[in-house]
Amino acid sequence: MKKIIIFILIATSLFGVGKKLNTAIPPAKNIVIDIDPFECSAACLQNYLKQGLVFSFLAKAKESEEFKERYLSLASILNIQKEQKGFGEALVDENNLNESGFDYSKKGSYAKIALLVPQKVIGKYTLSISKSALAYLIFRNGDFDFEVFNCQDEEESSILNSLKEIKEKGYKYVIAAMTQKGAKIIALNERDLQIYIPTVNKMEASYATSPNIYFGGLDYLKQIEELSQFANDKIVYFKDMSPVSQKISYFVKELFKDKIVYEGDIESKSKNYKWMIKGNGYLNNATIFLNTPLIKTSLILSQMRYYNIRPYVVLSTQLNYHPYLLKLTQYPDRKNMLIANSVLDRDFRLTDTNSILDNDIKFNWINYSTSLGMDFFYTSFIDQTGDERVFSEMLQDNQVNYQVEILKPSVAEFIDVENTQTQASE
């Protein structure tokens, strides 16, 4: 039995609509026909992918060896078959494996997973987290039962009532997208369900927690420790009033202590930081941590260059790992910048499945963490077919153990600093 959940946002409510597929009728096969007489080069195919023109890509990429895996992935997701094969033949035979060894026709195990969200608290993340969980289930190609339970807020009664409903409906595995407040309520009260919290790191859960609760939040302290190897003895940091910025700044203060020479506090609506930057002698030849979101980071970088500030290095955590950084800043603004990133596994098949749902797991770490939690539940408790894990990160003491890479935002992409240093030394 496969349930498809359709997500509809109406006012502040999220509703899940379940529909059972009729298994007595074979599913329809889709065909993409190439009606364009012109040839499409490798660059042309790559451009189709970048623009999200999936069907144009599928129409032209059927005979391309270079894009074979990408073609098979998208075709499998969309149930596409080549028109040359006729209506009776499947795109990939059950015994036909591609060069990577992945069987695109393999049937996955039945999965029954619930998603618990306090929509009034996490807002826009509700839909993207839902899409991440759904994309993973589609990717596994098995029957599934997936339902969203919206507890609205993080009051104890709201969360406990939703957990009770989840158990009454027979769910055993739950992705719970909570803040620290909701995570604490769950950890102190729930002992039966297996629950993964993608949004909170276990170090933030100083309260007692049970073995059935797992955490997937980023380790910002570990990222700052990795960045510290590039710092000098003159530390400056900028922050705003957001909880994430406050948390990262606390870690910076704890790690560097007496080396901090200046703290820049940014008001939430301020767009001009001239008063903090122009003529500020603390900034020159200093290690500057930008613990600020993308827009504010971009403004600080551009104004530092405008006022001829020359820092020793500019450092930032996952908070600013996003392609928009390359669009919002000029290269001279960021040429002396390094960013810590923990979103390392990039299985293109799962990425493509998310792309079909207009969802991002490459740069959105919460979506990435949600997908990782789904992978953990599926391979650890649900799967009966021997499917391998998609993600390499392991859980240590019920917390995802994220690795950290240091990236340099270059002219048009993020470059791994280790690879850059290796190439330079050769």
ABEGO torsion letter per residue (X at the ends): XBBBBBBBBBEABBBBBBBBBBAABBBBBBBBBBABABBBBAAAAAAAAAAGBAAAAAAAAAABAAAAAAAAAAAAAAGBBBAAAEAABBABBAABBBAAGBBAABBBBBBBBBBBBBAAAAEAAAAAAAAAAAAAAAAAGBBBBBBBBBAGBABAAAAAAAAAAAAAAGBABBBBBBBAAAAAAAAAABAABBBBBAABBAAABABBBBAABBBABBBAAAAAAAAAAABBABBBBBBBABAAAAAAAAAAAAAAEAABABBBBBBAABABAAAAABGBAAABGBBBBBABBAAAAAAAAAAAAAAGBBBABBBBBAAABBAAAAAABBAAAAAABBBBBABABBBAAAAAAAAAAGBBAAABAAAAAAAAAAAAAAAAAABAAGBBBABABBBBGGBBBBBBBBBBBBAABBBBAAAAAAAAAX
